Amino acid sequence: MMHKAILLGATLVAVPALANVVTGVPDPAPPGYEQWVSPVITPSPNVVGTGDWTLAVARAKKFVAGLTLAEKINVTTGVDIVGTCVGNTGTIPRFGWKGLCLQDSPLGVRLAKAGSVSAFPAAINAAATWDTNLIEARGRAMGAEFRGKGVNIALGPMTNMGRQAAAGRNWEGFGGDPFLSGVATAKTITGIQSNGVIATVKHFIANEQEHFRGGSMASQISSANIDDKTFHELYLWPFAEAVKVGVGAAMCSYNKINQTQACQNSKIINGVLKEELGFMGFIMSDWAAMIDGIQPALAGLDMNMPGFFAYGRGPQDEANPAIAVNTWWGSHLIEMVKNGSVPESRVDDMVTRTFAAYYKFGQDFGYPPVSISDVNVNVQGNHAQLIRQIGAASTVLLKNTNKALPLNVKNIKRIAVIGSDSVPNPNGPNACGDRGCNVGTLAMGWGSGTANFPYLVDPLSAIKAHLKSSNSAAAIVSAPSDFDLDAAAAAASGSDACLVFVNADSGEGYINVAGNQGDRNNLTLWNAGDNLILATASVCANTVVVMHVVGPVLVEAWVGHPNVTAVLNAGLPGQESGNAVVDVLFGEVNPSGKLPYTMAKRREDYPADILYNSGEGTPQITYDEGLNIDYRWFDAKNIEPRFEFGFGLSYTTFSYSGLRISKSLFPRDADSIVASHGSSPVGQQGGPAALYNHVLTVSFAVKNTGPLAGNEVSQLYLTFPAGTGEPPKVLRGFARTYVLRGLTSFVTISLRQKDVSVWDVVKQKWVVPRGTFTVHVGGSSRSLPLSGTFSM
């Protein structure tokens, strides 16, 4: 009977051989990869509803009990692309329920009419602030705009880990460390959901490159092969933090994990997300990620988005999912229930989870109507101020020889502004759909993680405005061509300061920009930026480089040039880009941004790279580096980076002193239960509650020893006892503190039980290892003047 349900979809697509959930046999691995298989965990646990989810789950269960099977299906399956949002569920006319609107992106309301929404700084910039208040404020402002546009479910934040420096969507996430990413993810969710908008943590899990990611019934879908310890301590960490703060939705990714596609991987959905982490919301597919119907249903998937099998395949305009046939679910899910392939109780839980989130965030009363395409519904408010503030706070000062910055307008008679990144796209900032080009100044990458700019302040315009407001008589000479090196040299010659603007772009794999299929082909600056910098520096003794980049770039060709006096990494600052960098260049803001990733001297210095070519149906991407990504790898292999993780200069200086460590008493093992087949669910939100108890306090003093007031981002790293299999040190705390000139601030950072625990693959639980831990405190991962020890 189960074969009958599968065959219903076979008129349009070839169905993969049944394995995993249906047969109980894991999807097989190719020869040489036999250890990388994903176990089967069934049945899918029904949501029970505890804590602040109790009432919402109870209401949802009562409501679902009164629905027909067809009405339930309309909640589980999207209406293809006929809705007003990028994803829309079906409706329940009998109760006047108009369905749910799901909309990108992690930096603003995607595809909304330009001028009605904001274009926020990318998540990578939010992480570069290392400021939890700013990160939450960004989430709160974005959430307000999503709500104002009637969006029920915001498709963000994105919290993949930046395993490969060239990965196309790294800029959508929070960098290369799970702790930093976890904090930023949790704060963003808290901000978004404070507006009653359901946030979506994505992409679950290990969607770390664009090549061979899968989707739309792709012939090749890569398998991310990850061991259990690495999975829990690295890639799962931010998702656990999301569940802990009550995220309402999650999105499974396109790729496979240990041979099994994410949206039908019962181990990660049933076993980890719903049982181990006690997730009470619903999990949706990435758009056209599904490759089967029965398996995802039994593996714990709750919602099929956007509904159809694949983009460009079959009709894509069915407004009533219950009768849709060009879908893995829809009418086929009804038949699966009728023939016994999928229990109706599983469908009930899908819908219960969705309505529980809907009720929990108060969307059943007074929620605004959808108005994404209505330019008259302007939801920007005063968010431009916050966007500018984050843009400046996330700018990282990488080099500043002889205090070249900040620029003093009184000392400048002539200033050269060089490079295409200094000027606007002549056709407007939204000229290329989903920002799929690199023309003019760069303020966001490309793909579904974008939003339309209401405007984009380019650096040249901002510089002109600043000099005018300062009553400066300085001449401004512009050379916007990246390839006319003679013009650049002419502009630079005789100038007191030469500002060279360069960039590097990337994005999602469905768009190819200059031969880059999402992932970057290299880590160099685009448009021959190295040559532009060197041509300028050859004639200008005060060359300042400003980079708008999606992630790490190689700077060895020019960073040591004596005439390159200062370097700023401005990332992707959003609509206020030019104003934000001007604030830093001219000293209105003292820079405090710190790198959320490592900048290497060579591409080969990174632990992993993009798999660009493969003839396999399932390209194998084995995470051989284990826990050692980003700075952890550089530490473990004793590789000297160009600029380390956590690095960033200021216009002032700071010193550290007075380290104190205070320990509390607590149990050695977290109160967890191994995921079992019958639990429903076994876990508390985010894992055992004991993991989140504060067990250690580290305090120290930060003194401002320089000429200006400023913010210092203090970072705390732990070295675990020998024999635990941990990296040389791992980030476990940070604090951004404003310190006045000559004064001292006292900083306290608390550590939780989870922060001093490791994942025991035998016990299948978090445990605190016995032995001596070392605490390191300082201003970057390689500048840690304070250290102390404690024992467990």
N, C-alpha and C positions, 0 to 999 in steps of 0.2 A: 504493500500500500504506500509506503514511503516513496517508492520509485514513481508511482503515479503522480505524486505532487511535483517531483523534480521534473518529470517529462512535460508538465504543463508549460514550462518555460523553454523547452527544447526546440520549439518551432522557430525561435529566433536566435538562440545561442546554443553553443555546445556546452554541456554541463561537465565540470570536472569529475573525475572518479571519486566516489564517496569514500571518505576516510574520516578520521578524527571523531567528531562528536557523534555522528550517526552510527558508526561501527564500533566506536570505542578504541579504535586503533589510531595512534598518532600518525600525522602525515609523515611519510618517509623522507629520509635525507639521502642525498646522492652519495656515492662511494667517497669515502674520506671525510665525510661530515656526519657520521652516524651518531656522534654524541650530541648533535644539535637538533633535538626534536622537542616538541612541546607536548606535555602530557595532557590527557583529557580530564576535565573537571566538570562533572554534571551531578545533579541538575542545577539549573540556574537558580540562585537563592532569591526567594521573594522578599521584597522590602517589608520590614516590620514597622519601622518608624519609632525612633527613640529621640530623646532630647528635644530640641526645637523643631524636629521633623514630626513629632508625634501627632499633633492635631492635623497637619496637612496630609499625612499619609492616611489617617482615619477618614478624613473627608473624601480623599481620592478613592479609597476602597468603596465607600458608600456610593459614590457617583458611578464608578465603573460597574458596579453590580447591576445598575439599571440600564446598561447599554446593550444594544444588540451586537452580534459579532461584526457585522458590516460597519457599525459606528466605531467600534474599537479599531478596526483596520484603518479607518480614516485618520486616526491619531498616529498610527505607527508608520504610515507611508506618505511620502510627499506627493504633491500635485504636479510633478515634473517642473516645467519652467513657465507655467501659465500664471503663477502668482506674482504679486508685486515685489516680493523679496527674493533673495537668492535661494531660500528654502521656505516652503510653506507646507504645513500639514493640511490634510483634508478638514472638512467642517462637520459639525453635528447639527444640522438644521432643526431637528426636533427640540433641541434645547437652546437654540439660538447661539450656539458656540461657533465663532467665526474662524477657529483654527489659530495656529501659531505662526508668527513671522520670525524666521531665523535669518540673521544678516551678519556678514563680515563687517569690519575686520578688527584685528588687534590694535589698530591705531586710529580708528574712527569709523563712521558709518559709511560703508562702501556703496558706491553707485548712487548716492544721494545727489540731488541737484546741486551743482557747484554754487556756493554762496549761502547754502542753508546749513552746512555742517562744517566742523573744523577738521583740519589735518594735523594730528598730534605728532609729537616726536615718536620715532620708532621705539619699540621695547628695548632695543640694544642701548639707546640713549637713556631711557629710564634707568636701566641697570647701571650705566656709567655715572649717574648721580650718587649712587650708593646711599640715597636718602629715602628712608621708608615713608616719610610724610609726603614728599613730592610724588613718589610712586603711587601711593594711595590716592592722592589728590588727582593725579592723572586718570586713574581708574574711575574715580567719582565723577569727574567731568565728562569722560567718555560715556559712562553709564547714563548721565543726565541727557546726553544727546541721543543715545539709543532709545531711551524712554520717550523723549520728546518726539521722535520720529515713529513711535508706535511699535518698535522692535521688541518682541518678547524675549528673544534669545540672542545674545551677542556672541559671535563666534570667536572668542578669545578669552583669556590670553593663550598665546602659543609658548610652550615651554620645553622645546627640544634643546639639546645640550651643546650644539656647536662642536660635535666630535671632529669634523673635518673643517679646516679653516676656509675652504673654498665653497662650502655648501651654500646653496642659493638662498635659503630662507633663514639663515642664522640671524639676520637683522630683525626678524619678527620675534625672536626670543630674547632671553636675558643673559646670554653669555655662556662661558665655559665651565661654570662651577655649579654643582647641584644646590649648595646651601644658598648662594646668592640668588640663583634662579628660583629656589623654593620660597624665599622671603618675598621676592618681587612678584612672583605668581600669586601668593596668598594676599599680599597687599592690593594688587590689581583687582583680584576677585572681590575682596571686601569693598573696594571703592565702587566697582560696577554694580554689585548687588545691593548696595545701600540705596539705590534708586528703584529697587523692585524689578530690575532686569536680571534675567538668568544668565550667568556667565558660563562659558564653555571652555574647559581646560583641554588643550589639544597639543600635539597629535599623539594619541596613545597607541603605540609607543615606538621609539627608536626609528622615527622617520627622519633620518639624519642626512639624506641626500636626495636630489631630484632625479638623477639618472636612475632608471629602473625602479622608480618608487611604486609603479602600478597605477591602478585607476582605469575606469572605463574599459574593463575587460582586456587590459593590456596583455600582450603575448608574453611579456617578461615582467616578473615581479620579484624583486630582490628579497632575500631572507637575511635579516639582521640576526646574527648568531651571537647570543649573549649568555654568559654564565650567570647563575643565580645570585651570587654575591654582587657582581657588577650591576645586574639588573636592579637589585634592591637599593644598593648604596648610592648609585649614580643616577640612572635613568628614571627610576620610579620616585625618587626623593621629592621632586617638585610636585608630582601628582598627588603624593600623600599629603603634602602641605595644603594643596588645593582642597582635598576632601576634608581635611581637618577644619578648614574655615567654612565648610558647608557649600562648596560649589554645587550648582544645580544640575549641570550637564557636563558630559565629557564627549569627546569625539575620537573614535578609533581611526587609525591611520591606514594608508594604502598598502604599505609594505607587509611582508611576512616577518614573524618573529620565530626563530627556530623552526622554520619550514611551514608554519601555519599562518595564514593571512590574519591580520590583526582583528578584523571585524568578525571573525569566526574562531578566534583563538580562545577557547574556553578556559585555558590556564590563566591568561592575563585578565579576562573579563570576569568570569565566574569566580575563579580561584583567588585572584589578587584584588581586583578593583572592588568587587561586590562582597566577597567574603573577608579577605584579610584586612582591607581598608574600610569595610563597612559603608561603602558608597550608597547613598539613598536616593540620588537623583537618577537621571536616565542617560544612556549612552547612545549616541547617534553615529551613523557611518559618515566618514568623509564623503564628499560628493562623488557618487558612482564608484565607491570603493568596493562594494560587495561583489563577490564572485560566486555566490550560491544563495539559496533561500532557506533551506532547513537548518543548515549548520549554524549560520549566524543567530537564528532564533533560539536554538538550543544552547548556544555558547554564551548567550546573555545580551545580545544586541537588542536595543529597544526601539530604535527609529531608523528607517531607511530614507536617506536623503540623496538627491532631491526626489527620488521615486523611480525613475527609469533605470534600465539596465546600464546604459552607457551613453555618453554624449554622442550625438550624431547617429544613433542606432535605433531605428524604429520610431513610432510616433512618440512625441514628447509633450503632449498637450492634454493629458487626461486630468480633468478637474475633480473627478470622483475616484479616489484610490481604490475603493471597494470593488470597482469593476475594471480596474486597470489590468492589462495583460502584459504590457511592455515593462515589466518590473519583476524583481525577485520576490516581492511580497504582494501587496495589493490583493487581487482576487485569488492569486496563488496561495497566499497565506490562509485565506478562508478554506481553500481546499485541503491544505495541510492539516488544519484543525479537524475538518470533517473526516479525513481518512486516518487520523490518529498519528500522523507524523510529528505534529507539534501539539502539545496539550493546550487547551484553551486557557488553562491557568497561567501558562507562560505569556500568552497574549494579554491576559488580565494584568499581569505584573508590568509588562511594557507600558500599558496605558496608565496604570496606577502610579508608576514612577514619574511619568510625564506630568500627570495632573497634580501629583504631590508637590513638584517644583512650582507649578503654576499657582497653586493655592498658597504655598509657603511664602512666595514673594508678592502676594496680594494682587495678582493680575486679574482676578475675577471681578474686581470692582474699580471703576473709574480709570481704567487704563486707556491711554490715548490711542486713537485710531492710527493705522499705518499711513504715513505721509512721506515716504522716502522720495517720491518723485515730485513732491509739492515744494517748490522753491519758496513759497510764502510762509511755510512753517520753518522758521529760522530758529535753530536751537543752539547757536554758538555762544550766546551769553557773553560773558567776559573771559572766555577761555583763552583768548589770544595772550592775555597777560601770563597765564600759567604756562602756556606753550613756550613763550619767550624765556620765562624763568628756567624751565627745564632745559631748553636749548643751551642756555649759558652754563647752567650747573652741570651739564653733561659733557661740556667741551673739555678735552683733556690736553693739558699743556705738556708736550713731550720733550721740548728742548727750549732753553731760554738763555742764550749766551750773553753774558755781560748785561743782563736785564734789558734785552732788546725790547721786550714787552713789559708793561703796556706802552703803547705809543703815546707820545706827548704831542698834541697838535701844535703846541707853541714852537716845537723844534722841527716841524715839517713844513718845508716850502714846496716840495714836489713829492707826490706819492704815485707809484705805479700800481695799477690793479690789472693782473695778468691771468689769462686762462678763461676758457669757456664756462667753467664752473662759477665764475664771478658774475655772469650775466643771465638773464632769463631766456627760456625757450622762446624764440620769436613768435611761435604759434600758440603760446600760452602754456601754463603749467600742466593742464589736463589734455594736451593735444594728443597724446598717445594713450590709448585705452589701457586701463590698469597700469599706467605709467611704464608701458613697454617700450621705452626708448631711453637714451641717455643724451639729451640735448639741453644745454644750459645747466644751471646750477642743480645739484642733486640734493633732494631733501627726503626722499623715501625710495625704497627699492621697487621692484615690479611684481605683479601677480595679484592674487586674491586678497593679500594682506594690505591693501591700499585704501585710500579714500580720495575723493576729489578735493583739490585745493580750493578754498574760497578765494585765495590769492597766495602768492609766494613771494616773499621779500627776498630779492637777490642781493648778494653782498655788495655789488657796485652801487646800487641804489641806496643801500643802507649807509655805506661809507660817505656818499655824497650828502645824504641828509644829516649825518652826524657832524661832518665838517661845517656844513652850513649853520647848524644849530649852535656850533661852537665859535661862530664868527671867524672861522679860519680862512685865510686867503690862500691856502695851499692849492697848488695846481694838481688836478687829478688827470693822469694819463692812463687810458685804457687800451689794452691789447688783448682782445677776447679770443683770438685764434690760438688753438693749441699747437698748430703745426707751422705757423709763420714765426719761426724762431728769430728772424731778423727784426720783425716788428716788436717782439717781446724784448729783445736786447735794446732796441731803440727806446722803448718806453722806460726800461729799467735804467738806462744810462743817465746819470745825473740826478737820479731820484734819491731822496733821503731814506725812503722805505719802499720796498718792492714786495707787494703781497701777491703770491702765486696761489691760485685756487685750482686744485686738482681733485679728481674723484675716482671711485671704483664702485661699480654697480653689480647687482645680482637680483635674482628673484625666483619665481616659480617656473617650473619646467614647461608649462603649456605655452610660454612665450619665449622666443629666441631673440636675443638682442646682441647684435654684432657677433653672432656665432656662439654666444653663450646660452646654452639650453638650461637656463635656471642657475645651475651651479657655475661658478666662475671657471674659465679655462686656465687661469693663472692667478697669481696673487700680486701682480704688478698693477700700477696705476693705469687707468684707461687713457686713451688718446695720447699715448706717448708722454705721459706726465713727467717721467724722469727727465726726458730731454728738455722739456719746457723749464723745469726747475734749474737744471744745469746751465741752460742758456742764459737764464736770468741771473743766476749767481755768478756767472763769469764776468759780469759787468756791474753788479750791484753788491756792495759790501754789507748791506742790511736786508737780506732776503728772508722774508717770513712766509712759510708754507702753511696753507690751510687745506686740510683734507676732509672732504665729505665722502665717507667710505662706509660700506656695508659691514666691514669686519677687518681682520688683519690684512695689511699690505706690506710688501717688501720695500724698504726704504734705504737699503745699503748703498745704492748708487749715488746718493746725494746727502744723506743725513749727516755725514761727517765733514762735508764741505765747510771750510772756515767762513764762507760768506752766507751760509744758511744759519742765521742767528736764532731763529725760533721756529717751532713746529707745533701746530694745533691739530688735533684730531677732533673734528666737530661732528662726526657720525652722520646721522640722518635726523636733522632737528625739526622737521615739519615746516608749517607755513611761515613761521617767524624766523626762518633760517638766517637771513642776512642781519637782522637786528640782534639776534642772539650772539653771533660771532663778533659783531661790532662792540657789543657790551664787554666782551672779553678783550678784544684787541686794544681798545682804548681805556681799559681799566675801570669801567663802570661796575664790572663784576670781577672779583678776584677768582681765578679758576680754581676749582676743587674737584673736577671730574677725575675719575680713576678708571683705567682700562678694565673692562669685564672679560677680557681675553688676553692672550699672550701674543705679542708681535715678535716673530722669529727673524733671525738673520737669513735663513734659507727655508724654502718650502719643505725641503727634505727633513728639516728639524722637527716637524710636527709628527705625531704618532700615527696618524692615519690620513688617507687621502681619498678623493672621489674615485669610485670605480666607474670609469667612463665607457669601457667596452666589455662586452661579454656575449658569448654565443649561447649561454645557458638559458633555459626557460625560467629557471629560478637562480639568478646570479647569487652566489654566496658571498656575503660580506661578514666576515668573522671579526669580532671585536677582540683581537688578540691582545691589545694594550690593556684590557681589563679596566681597572679603576683609574689608570694613568692617562687621562686626557689633559690637554692644555698644560697649565703650569705644573701639574703633578708629574707629567711625562718629562718635562724639562728638569725638574728636580731629581727624578729617579735616574735619569740618564746623564745628569750633570752637564746639561747643554746650556750654554749662555744665550739668553734671548737678547734681542735688541731692546725691547721694552717689556718688562715682566707684567704678568697679571697683577692688577691692583696698583699699577704705577700711575703717577700723575703729579706734576709740579704745581707750585703755587707762586704768587708774587710775594709771598712771605715764607717764613721757615718755621718749623716746629721741632720741639724736642720732647722726648718721652722719659718718664721716671716713675718710681714708686709702685712697681707691680705688686699686687696683693691677690692671693687666691684663697677663697673661702669655700669649703665643701660642706654639703649637707649629707645627712644619712638617707639612704634609699636602698630598695631591693636591687640585687644584682641583675635579675632578669625581668624583662617586661612581662606583664601578665597577658600573654597572647596564647591563642589556641591555633594549632596547626590547621590549615584549611582542609576541611573534610568534605565528603560527597553529600552529606545530608544537612549541612548547616544552613541557616536561613535568617540573617547572615550571622557569622561568628564574630566579626570584628566590630570594634567601636570606630567611630569616624576618624580616619587617618591612621588607624592602628590602635593598639592598646593605649588607654589614656595615660598610663604611667610614663610612656615615652615622652610626654610633653610636660612633665613636671620639671621645674627648675631645680637643679641639683648642685650647681656650681656658680660662683660669682667671681668674676675677674675685674679688678679695678686698677686704675693707673691714672697718671697725670699727664696732660698735654699742655705744653707751654708754647705760646707764640713768641718766637725769638726774633722775628723779622720786623719790617717797617710798617706792615699793614694788617688790619683785621682780616680774618679769613676763616674758611671752613677747612677742617682737616678730617679726612676719612681714616679712622683708625681701624685696623684689621687684626683679627685674632685667629691664629692658626693652631691646630693641635697636631702633635706627633704622638701616635698611639704606641702602646708597648710593643716591643719586638715580638715577632712571631704571629702577629695578627693579620698579616697580609695587606696592610694598609700602605698608601703612598707615604713618602717622607713627611709630608704635612698636608693638612686639609683645612680649608676655611671653615670656621665654626662661629664667627661673630663679626660684627662691624658696627661702627657708629660714626655718623657725620656730626661734628661738633663745631660750633662757631666760637672762635676765641679772639678776643680783642688783643691788640698789639701790647706786648709786654706782660700779659696776664696768663694765668694758668686755669685750665678747666679740668675737673675730675670726672673721669668717664667710668661707667660701670657696664659691663656686659654679662648677661646671664646665659648660662648654658643649660640645656635640657638633657634629660637622660638619653634621649635619642642622639644627641650631639656627641656623647661619649660612648656610644654603643656601636657594635658591628653586627652584621647579619650572619648568624650561624646557619650554614647550609644544612647541617645535620639536624639540629634542633628545630629549624625553620622558625626562628624567632630572633629578635634583637637581644643581644647580651652585652653586658659591660665587661670587657676583658680585665683580667687581673694584671697588675704591674704598674709601671711608672709612665705617666703621661707628661709630655712637655708642652707648655703653653708658650707661644711666640706672639708678640704684639709689636706692631709698627705701622708704617705708612704704605707698605706694599708687600707682595709675597716674598721679596728679596731684600727688604729693608726692615728688619725686625730687631730693633735694639733691645727689647725687653724679653726675657725668658724666665720661666720658673717651672717647677714640677709639682705634681700631686700624684698620689697613688690610690689605686682601687684594690 
